[in-house]
Amino acid sequence: MPTPLKNSTQTTNIEINLKHHGGKLGVTGSCHELSIKHNGNHHGILIDCGLFQGRDAKDKNGNERKLDIEFPIAHLKALILTHTHIDHIGRLPWLLAKGFKQPIYCTPATAELVPLMLDDGLKLQLGLNKGQRERVLALIRKQIKPIPYNQWHRIKLTSTVKSSSSRSSSKSSSSSSPLEAKRPCPSSLYLRFQPAGHILGSAYVEIKLPNNEVIVFSGDLGPSKTPLLPDPTPPKRADLLVIESTYGNKIHDSVETRSTRLQQIIERSLEDGGAIIIPAFSVGRTQELLFDIEHLIHHKKIDSKIPIILDSPLANKVTKQYRRFKKLWSKEATTKLNNHRHPLNFEQCIVIESHKEHMKIVNRLKSTAEPCIIVAASGMCAGGRVMNYLEALLPDKRTDIILAGYQAHGTLGRDLQNQEHQVWIDNQPINVNAQIYTMSGYSAHADQSDLIKFVEGIEEGRKEIVVVHGEREAREALCAALT
């Protein structure tokens, strides 16, 4: 159902509603529409268009969701991408297939990462060959319009689809209020990206309406005090805030605690022999892990001879983009570079490219159980090369699995996190004798205290809040904390 702004007045000829096409009641499939009725015309702005994963990928009857875009798009003026995780961009090819030809706005770093992330999905999900994938990606690149952080961009609201009272039962809303920026054109929106601290290029979005109100979409907010990316700074104003709640009921381990725990797990594993497997998303968590592992090696807290295996061609490509956009790093990370350290490109890190080389290492570790640290996608153990490592090494009690982020319901990662003694991989039962660890300190999401701090930092506006992107317990806990 649409979500109207409260406390509406009749002084302006504008009606604003939110429509959620995914990501409202779960943590995947993010897709929110800002519906605008202004001067007798109906417009829409889409924020993200993500893939459903895990339990969210099934409908209420237990059937696989269709990926087809089932909502109207003719009135849409633009798509805004907050970042490049697949649960926020994965349905983009299907949106274009339905005929979406409007601009796709995102930050410059996100613009570089989108084709990398989608290329992998087009190959795995649709089985497209390289030429077919490149044609899809070329179309996406053509529509992408990068906008730097902290820069207002105008979206003209020209006449599109005439609205009528029968199309929506939503209440009218909004009131006029001044802003510190220049006064918008009466028939325009303005959007601005601000750093979200979640992954490279991630942003929360400020949308300035024709009546001068500001609506903020948080996207996914990063936690505070992470060493690689700077903390997000709250917007000055928000009349309506749409905020994520992935960890709305949790408090993360500190950065210092996560480094210590990682060191302890590695040391224990080295004593017992066997591999350490860290399922990690190709963008974000992989780079945070490499950053911390380099730190431990540099300070001689773990053996500098232990192989660090990065077995994800996509993660390797993304890591190169992290190095390219060094200007977006935190002060701590930049200081290391200035001291001639290479936290994302150190000597012990071995990158595996070919599938043949990958399978060779899997078979070797299965027979020898020699110590090493493996970082491989996917982060929720829902596909990717990590599955072959898990199938081969979960039965070995010397294996250690570190789950370094959120594990959605219905994923293998959640089953492992729940300490299941047997799991299924490729329709085969696999006994779990490995040690399973969960480290919340490596989550790329803000925890409850970070989310509250973000909201409390907003100085102006009515601050009506819509909580999305979380399981029921997390959403309810955050709502209660914000009341």
C-alpha positions as CSV (number, residue, x, y, z in Angstrom):
1,M,0.0,0.0,0.0
2,P,1.2,3.6,-0.6
3,T,2.5,5.5,2.4
4,P,1.3,9.1,2.4
5,L,3.0,11.9,4.2
6,K,1.2,12.9,7.4
7,N,0.2,16.3,8.6
8,S,-0.7,17.3,5.0
9,T,-2.1,20.7,4.1
10,Q,-4.0,22.0,1.1
11,T,-1.7,25.0,0.5
12,T,0.3,23.3,-2.2
13,N,-0.8,21.4,-5.3
14,I,1.3,18.4,-4.6
15,E,0.6,14.9,-3.4
16,I,3.4,12.5,-2.3
17,N,3.2,8.8,-1.6
18,L,5.6,5.9,-1.2
19,K,5.1,2.6,-2.9
20,H,7.2,-0.4,-2.0
21,H,7.9,-2.9,-4.7
22,G,10.4,-4.9,-2.5
23,G,12.5,-4.5,0.6
24,K,9.7,-3.2,2.8
25,L,9.2,-6.3,5.0
26,G,12.5,-8.1,4.3
27,V,16.2,-7.4,3.7
28,T,16.4,-8.1,-0.1
29,G,14.7,-6.9,-3.2
30,S,14.9,-3.2,-2.3
31,C,12.7,-1.2,-4.7
32,H,10.9,1.9,-3.5
33,E,8.9,4.4,-5.6
34,L,8.4,8.0,-4.7
35,S,5.0,8.8,-6.4
36,I,4.4,12.5,-7.1
37,K,1.2,14.1,-8.3
38,H,1.8,17.7,-9.2
39,N,-0.1,20.2,-11.3
40,G,-2.4,17.4,-12.5
41,N,0.3,15.1,-13.6
42,H,1.6,11.9,-12.2
43,H,5.4,11.2,-11.9
44,G,7.5,8.6,-10.2
45,I,11.1,8.2,-9.0
46,L,12.3,4.7,-8.4
47,I,14.9,4.2,-5.7
48,D,16.8,0.9,-6.3
49,C,15.6,-2.2,-8.2
50,G,17.0,-5.2,-6.3
51,L,16.9,-8.9,-6.5
52,F,15.0,-11.0,-4.0
53,Q,17.2,-13.6,-2.2
54,G,16.7,-16.4,0.3
55,R,13.3,-16.6,1.8
56,D,12.3,-13.3,0.1
57,A,12.7,-15.1,-3.3
58,K,9.6,-17.1,-2.7
59,D,6.0,-15.9,-2.6
60,K,3.5,-16.7,0.1
61,N,2.7,-20.0,-1.5
62,G,6.4,-21.1,-1.5
63,N,6.9,-20.6,-5.3
64,E,9.8,-18.8,-6.8
65,R,9.1,-15.1,-7.4
66,K,9.1,-14.0,-11.0
67,L,11.8,-11.5,-11.8
68,D,9.6,-9.6,-14.3
69,I,8.7,-6.0,-13.3
70,E,5.0,-6.2,-12.4
71,F,4.4,-2.5,-11.6
72,P,3.7,0.4,-14.1
73,I,6.8,2.3,-15.3
74,A,5.5,4.7,-17.9
75,H,5.3,7.6,-15.4
76,L,8.8,7.0,-14.0
77,K,11.2,9.9,-14.5
78,A,14.3,8.3,-13.2
79,L,15.9,5.4,-11.3
80,I,18.2,6.2,-8.4
81,L,20.7,3.6,-7.3
82,T,22.0,3.8,-3.7
83,H,24.8,1.2,-4.2
84,T,25.7,-2.0,-6.1
85,H,24.7,-4.9,-4.0
86,I,22.6,-7.3,-6.0
87,D,19.6,-6.9,-3.6
88,H,19.5,-3.3,-4.7
89,I,20.4,-3.5,-8.5
90,G,19.7,-7.1,-9.5
91,R,16.3,-6.5,-11.3
92,L,17.7,-3.7,-13.4
93,P,18.0,-5.8,-16.6
94,W,14.3,-6.8,-16.2
95,L,13.4,-3.1,-15.7
96,L,15.1,-2.2,-19.0
97,A,13.5,-5.2,-20.7
98,K,10.1,-3.8,-19.8
99,G,11.0,-0.6,-21.6
100,F,12.5,1.7,-19.0
101,K,14.5,4.3,-20.9
102,Q,14.9,7.1,-18.3
103,P,18.2,8.2,-16.7
104,I,19.8,6.0,-14.0
105,Y,21.4,8.2,-11.4
106,C,24.2,7.1,-9.1
107,T,27.6,8.1,-7.8
108,P,30.7,7.8,-10.1
109,A,32.1,4.8,-8.2
110,T,28.7,3.1,-8.3
111,A,28.6,3.7,-12.1
112,E,31.8,1.8,-12.4
113,L,30.7,-1.1,-10.3
114,V,27.2,-1.7,-11.7
115,P,28.4,-3.4,-14.9
116,L,30.8,-5.6,-12.9
117,M,28.1,-6.8,-10.6
118,L,25.4,-7.3,-13.2
119,D,27.7,-9.1,-15.6
120,D,28.1,-11.9,-13.0
121,G,24.4,-12.1,-12.5
122,L,23.5,-12.2,-16.2
123,K,25.9,-15.1,-16.7
124,L,24.7,-17.1,-13.7
125,Q,21.0,-16.3,-13.7
126,L,20.2,-16.1,-17.5
127,G,23.1,-18.1,-18.9
128,L,23.9,-15.3,-21.4
129,N,27.2,-15.5,-23.3
130,K,29.7,-12.7,-23.3
131,G,28.4,-10.9,-26.4
132,Q,24.8,-11.0,-25.1
133,R,25.8,-9.7,-21.7
134,E,27.8,-6.9,-23.2
135,R,24.8,-5.7,-25.2
136,V,22.7,-5.5,-22.1
137,L,25.5,-3.8,-20.1
138,A,26.1,-1.3,-23.0
139,L,22.5,-0.2,-22.7
140,I,22.8,0.2,-19.0
141,R,26.0,2.2,-19.3
142,K,24.2,4.5,-21.8
143,Q,21.4,5.3,-19.3
144,I,23.7,5.8,-16.3
145,K,24.3,9.4,-15.3
146,P,26.9,9.7,-12.6
147,I,26.5,12.5,-10.1
148,P,29.3,13.3,-7.5
149,Y,28.6,13.4,-3.8
150,N,27.2,16.7,-2.4
151,Q,26.0,18.1,-5.7
152,W,22.3,18.9,-6.4
153,H,21.0,17.6,-9.7
154,R,17.7,18.8,-11.3
155,I,15.0,16.4,-12.6
156,K,12.4,18.1,-14.6
157,L,8.8,17.1,-14.0
158,T,7.3,17.4,-17.5
159,S,3.9,16.2,-18.3
160,T,3.7,12.4,-18.5
161,V,0.7,10.3,-17.2
162,K,-2.3,12.3,-16.1
163,S,-3.4,11.3,-12.7
164,S,-7.0,10.7,-11.6
165,S,-8.7,10.2,-8.3
166,S,-9.4,6.6,-9.2
167,R,-5.8,5.6,-9.4
168,S,-4.9,6.1,-5.8
169,S,-6.7,6.2,-2.5
170,S,-3.7,7.8,-0.9
171,K,-4.1,11.0,1.2
172,S,-2.7,14.3,0.0
173,S,0.2,15.7,1.9
174,S,3.1,18.1,2.5
175,S,3.6,21.6,3.7
176,S,5.9,24.3,2.5
177,S,9.1,25.1,4.3
178,P,12.3,27.0,3.5
179,L,15.7,25.3,2.6
180,E,19.2,26.5,2.8
181,A,19.8,25.7,-0.9
182,K,18.5,27.7,-3.8
183,R,14.8,27.7,-4.4
184,P,13.8,24.9,-6.8
185,C,12.0,25.4,-10.1
186,P,8.2,24.8,-9.3
187,S,8.1,21.9,-11.8
188,S,11.4,20.2,-10.8
189,L,12.9,17.8,-8.3
190,Y,16.4,18.0,-7.1
191,L,18.4,15.0,-5.9
192,R,21.7,14.9,-4.0
193,F,24.0,11.9,-3.0
194,Q,25.8,11.8,0.3
195,P,28.3,9.1,1.5
196,A,26.6,6.2,3.3
197,G,29.7,4.4,4.4
198,H,28.3,1.0,3.4
199,I,30.4,0.1,0.4
200,L,32.4,1.9,-2.2
201,G,30.2,4.5,-3.9
202,S,27.3,3.9,-1.6
203,A,25.0,6.9,-0.9
204,Y,21.9,8.0,0.9
205,V,19.7,10.2,-1.3
206,E,18.2,13.6,-0.6
207,I,15.2,14.5,-2.8
208,K,14.0,18.1,-2.7
209,L,10.4,18.5,-3.8
210,P,8.8,21.4,-5.7
211,N,7.3,22.6,-2.4
212,N,10.8,22.6,-0.8
213,E,10.3,19.6,1.5
214,V,13.1,17.0,1.6
215,I,12.7,13.2,1.5
216,V,15.7,11.1,2.4
217,F,16.2,7.5,1.4
218,S,19.0,5.9,3.5
219,G,19.8,3.0,1.2
220,D,22.1,0.8,3.3
221,L,24.0,2.8,5.9
222,G,27.4,1.7,7.0
223,P,28.5,1.2,10.6
224,S,30.6,3.8,12.4
225,K,34.4,3.7,12.9
226,T,35.2,1.2,10.1
227,P,38.8,1.6,8.9
228,L,38.3,1.7,5.2
229,L,35.4,4.1,4.5
230,P,34.4,7.3,6.4
231,D,31.3,7.3,8.6
232,P,28.0,8.6,7.1
233,T,27.0,12.1,8.2
234,P,23.3,12.7,8.7
235,P,21.4,15.1,6.4
236,K,20.6,18.5,7.8
237,R,16.9,18.2,6.9
238,A,14.4,15.4,6.4
239,D,10.7,15.8,6.3
240,L,10.4,12.1,5.5
241,L,13.1,9.6,6.2
242,V,13.0,6.1,4.7
243,I,15.5,4.1,6.7
244,E,16.9,0.6,6.6
245,S,16.7,-1.6,9.7
246,T,18.8,-4.7,8.9
247,Y,20.4,-4.6,12.4
248,G,17.7,-2.5,14.1
249,N,17.8,-4.9,17.0
250,K,21.5,-5.6,17.3
251,I,24.7,-3.9,18.5
252,H,27.9,-4.9,16.5
253,D,31.2,-5.8,17.9
254,S,33.7,-2.9,17.8
255,V,36.4,-2.7,15.1
256,E,38.9,-3.5,17.8
257,T,37.0,-6.5,18.9
258,R,36.5,-7.9,15.4
259,S,40.2,-7.7,14.7
260,T,41.0,-9.5,18.0
261,R,38.5,-12.2,17.3
262,L,39.7,-12.7,13.8
263,Q,43.3,-13.1,15.1
264,Q,42.1,-15.6,17.7
265,I,40.2,-17.7,15.2
266,I,43.2,-17.7,12.8
267,E,45.6,-18.7,15.6
268,R,43.4,-21.5,16.7
269,S,43.0,-22.8,13.2
270,L,46.7,-22.7,12.6
271,E,47.2,-24.9,15.7
272,D,44.7,-27.5,14.5
273,G,45.5,-27.3,10.8
274,G,42.8,-26.9,8.2
275,A,41.3,-24.1,6.2
276,I,39.5,-21.0,7.3
277,I,36.6,-20.2,4.9
278,I,35.2,-16.7,4.9
279,P,32.1,-16.3,2.7
280,A,32.1,-12.7,1.6
281,F,30.3,-10.4,-0.8
282,S,32.5,-9.3,-3.6
283,V,32.0,-5.7,-2.9
284,G,32.4,-4.3,0.6
285,R,33.1,-7.1,3.0
286,T,35.9,-8.7,1.0
287,Q,37.8,-5.4,1.1
288,E,37.2,-4.9,4.8
289,L,38.5,-8.4,5.5
290,L,41.6,-7.9,3.3
291,F,42.2,-4.6,5.1
292,D,42.2,-6.3,8.5
293,I,44.2,-9.3,7.5
294,E,46.9,-7.0,6.1
295,H,46.9,-5.2,9.4
296,L,47.4,-8.4,11.4
297,I,50.2,-9.6,9.1
298,H,51.9,-6.1,9.2
299,H,51.9,-6.1,13.0
300,K,53.1,-9.8,13.1
301,K,50.0,-10.9,14.9
302,I,49.5,-13.8,12.5
303,D,52.0,-15.8,10.5
304,S,53.0,-13.8,7.4
305,K,53.5,-17.1,5.5
306,I,49.9,-18.2,5.7
307,P,48.3,-18.1,2.2
308,I,45.4,-15.7,1.8
309,I,43.4,-17.0,-1.1
310,L,41.0,-14.5,-2.8
311,D,38.9,-16.9,-4.9
312,S,36.5,-14.6,-6.7
313,P,37.3,-13.0,-10.0
314,L,34.5,-10.4,-9.4
315,A,35.9,-9.5,-5.9
316,N,39.3,-9.0,-7.5
317,K,37.8,-6.6,-10.1
318,V,35.9,-4.8,-7.4
319,T,39.0,-4.5,-5.2
320,K,40.8,-2.8,-8.2
321,Q,38.0,-0.3,-8.2
322,Y,38.5,0.3,-4.5
323,R,42.1,1.0,-5.2
324,R,41.2,3.3,-8.1
325,F,38.8,5.4,-5.9
326,K,41.3,5.9,-3.0
327,K,40.0,9.4,-2.6
328,L,36.9,7.9,-1.0
329,W,38.8,6.0,1.7
330,S,38.9,7.0,5.3
331,K,41.8,9.0,6.8
332,E,43.2,5.8,8.5
333,A,43.3,3.9,5.2
334,T,44.9,6.8,3.4
335,T,47.5,7.1,6.1
336,K,48.5,3.5,5.4
337,L,48.9,4.2,1.7
338,N,51.1,7.2,2.5
339,N,53.3,4.9,4.6
340,H,53.8,2.7,1.6
341,R,51.5,-0.1,2.8
342,H,49.1,-1.7,0.4
343,P,46.1,-3.0,2.5
344,L,44.2,-4.3,-0.5
345,N,47.2,-5.5,-2.5
346,F,49.6,-7.3,-0.2
347,E,52.1,-10.0,-1.1
348,Q,50.5,-12.9,0.7
349,C,47.2,-12.4,-1.1
350,I,46.8,-15.0,-3.9
351,V,44.1,-14.3,-6.5
352,I,42.4,-17.2,-8.2
353,E,41.0,-16.5,-11.6
354,S,40.2,-19.6,-13.6
355,H,37.6,-22.3,-12.6
356,K,40.2,-25.0,-13.3
357,E,42.6,-23.4,-10.8
358,H,39.8,-23.0,-8.3
359,M,38.8,-26.7,-8.5
360,K,42.5,-27.7,-8.2
361,I,42.8,-25.8,-4.9
362,V,39.5,-27.2,-3.6
363,N,40.6,-30.8,-4.3
364,R,44.0,-30.1,-2.8
365,L,42.6,-28.7,0.4
366,K,40.2,-31.6,0.7
367,S,43.0,-34.1,0.7
368,T,45.7,-32.2,2.6
369,A,43.8,-29.9,5.0
370,E,46.7,-27.5,4.9
371,P,46.2,-24.1,6.7
372,C,45.1,-21.2,4.6
373,I,42.5,-18.4,4.7
374,I,40.0,-18.4,1.8
375,V,37.8,-15.4,1.0
376,A,35.2,-16.3,-1.6
377,A,31.7,-15.2,-2.7
378,S,28.8,-15.4,-2.0
379,G,28.4,-13.8,1.4
380,M,25.3,-15.7,2.3
381,C,26.6,-19.0,0.8
382,A,23.8,-18.8,-1.8
383,G,26.0,-19.6,-4.8
384,G,29.4,-18.8,-6.1
385,R,32.8,-20.5,-5.6
386,V,32.5,-20.7,-1.9
387,M,29.9,-23.5,-2.4
388,N,32.6,-25.9,-3.6
389,Y,34.8,-25.2,-0.6
390,L,31.9,-25.8,1.7
391,E,30.9,-29.0,0.1
392,A,34.5,-30.3,0.3
393,L,35.5,-29.0,3.7
394,L,32.4,-28.8,6.0
395,P,32.7,-32.4,7.0
396,D,36.3,-31.8,8.3
397,K,36.4,-30.8,11.9
398,R,39.6,-28.9,11.3
399,T,37.8,-26.4,9.0
400,D,36.7,-23.1,10.4
401,I,33.9,-21.0,8.8
402,I,33.6,-17.3,9.6
403,L,30.2,-15.8,8.8
404,A,31.1,-12.1,8.6
405,G,27.8,-10.5,7.8
406,Y,24.0,-10.8,7.6
407,Q,22.6,-14.3,6.7
408,A,19.1,-14.1,5.2
409,H,16.4,-16.6,6.1
410,G,16.4,-19.5,3.6
411,T,20.1,-19.3,2.8
412,L,22.8,-21.9,3.5
413,G,24.6,-19.2,5.5
414,R,21.6,-19.0,7.9
415,D,21.6,-22.8,8.3
416,L,25.2,-22.8,9.2
417,Q,24.7,-19.8,11.5
418,N,22.0,-21.8,13.3
419,Q,24.6,-24.6,13.8
420,E,22.7,-27.2,11.7
421,H,24.5,-30.6,11.8
422,Q,23.6,-31.3,8.2
423,V,23.0,-29.0,5.2
424,W,22.2,-29.6,1.6
425,I,24.4,-28.5,-1.3
426,D,23.5,-29.4,-4.9
427,N,20.7,-31.6,-3.5
428,Q,23.3,-33.6,-1.6
429,P,23.3,-33.9,2.3
430,I,26.6,-32.6,3.8
431,N,27.6,-33.3,7.4
432,V,28.8,-30.2,9.2
433,N,31.8,-30.9,11.5
434,A,33.5,-27.6,10.9
435,Q,33.5,-24.9,13.6
436,I,31.1,-22.1,12.7
437,Y,31.7,-18.5,13.9
438,T,29.6,-15.4,13.5
439,M,31.3,-12.0,13.6
440,S,28.8,-9.1,13.5
441,G,31.7,-6.6,13.5
442,Y,32.2,-7.2,9.8
443,S,28.7,-6.2,8.8
444,A,28.6,-3.4,6.3
445,H,25.3,-2.3,7.9
446,A,24.8,0.2,10.7
447,D,23.6,-1.3,14.0
448,Q,20.8,0.0,16.2
449,S,23.0,2.6,17.9
450,D,24.3,3.9,14.5
451,L,20.8,4.1,13.1
452,I,19.5,6.1,16.1
453,K,22.6,8.4,15.9
454,F,21.8,9.0,12.2
455,V,18.2,10.0,12.9
456,E,19.0,12.1,15.9
457,G,21.6,14.0,13.9
458,I,18.9,15.4,11.6
459,E,18.4,19.0,12.6
460,E,15.4,20.2,10.6
461,G,12.1,18.9,9.2
462,R,9.2,16.9,10.6
463,K,11.3,13.7,10.4
464,E,8.4,11.3,9.7
465,I,10.1,7.9,9.5
466,V,9.3,4.8,7.4
467,V,11.3,1.8,8.6
468,V,12.1,-0.7,5.8
469,H,14.8,-3.4,4.9
470,G,14.7,-5.6,8.0
471,E,13.1,-8.7,9.4
472,R,10.1,-8.1,11.6
473,E,12.0,-8.2,14.9
474,A,14.6,-5.7,13.7
475,R,12.0,-3.3,12.3
476,E,9.9,-3.4,15.5
477,A,13.0,-3.0,17.7
478,L,14.2,0.1,15.8
479,C,10.7,1.6,15.7
480,A,10.5,1.2,19.5
481,A,13.9,2.7,20.0
482,L,13.0,5.7,17.9
483,T,9.7,6.3,19.6
